[in-house]
Amino acid sequence: MINQRVNHLTLADKVYEEIKKDILVHKIAPGSKLGESMLSEMYQVSATPIREALKRLRSDGFLEYQPYGGHVLKQISLKEICDIYDVRNSLEILALQQASPCITKEDLIFLEQNAMQTVEKITGKEDEFVITYNKWNDEFHQFFIDKSMNSWIAKTMKSINDYLFWTRVPLTKTKRSDQSQSEHLSIINALKKEQVNEAISLLSNHIRRVKQEVIDFEKMR
């Protein structure tokens, strides 16, 4: 049933957000057919907000419309995964380059404290863990994007963040501890030493490592 927690949103907005969340955490699996009647029953709303939500999700690129088959949740290809992580790598390197002159000691203390919140301390049911873990991870990367003060980097990253989340979820569900914390701390330590080029190299290696893990996991599925 639709959660009523965000009162200022319209019903269509709420339906869209709930379906999108279920897509991102893979509660709705790629390749699934999304029929209006099935979704109406699932989210206990009429067909009208469902229809509007499907239109938006199709515009977002999550759904494909098949003649006589209706809406189907697309399956992201290995090439798309490669492409999106390559875009992420380029943008985050640029963000760190532009952000580095503005990063203060206080910023690095904040980043370090956040990075020290280990994966093992993130608890909860599977979907809650996935959302919390990715929020913890994204806060680190988003810091450099915000600090760069480059609105085009921010806009472009915002446009691909949901896809990055979507590609990571199956791996996150099966691997509750990874190298991200130590890699984040290594980047912070390089910045503490004012070794910006080293921090950039570490960041790029970190993103490429995650990309390869996602690809390897998808190949095994």
Disulfide bonds with the S-S distance in Angstrom:
none
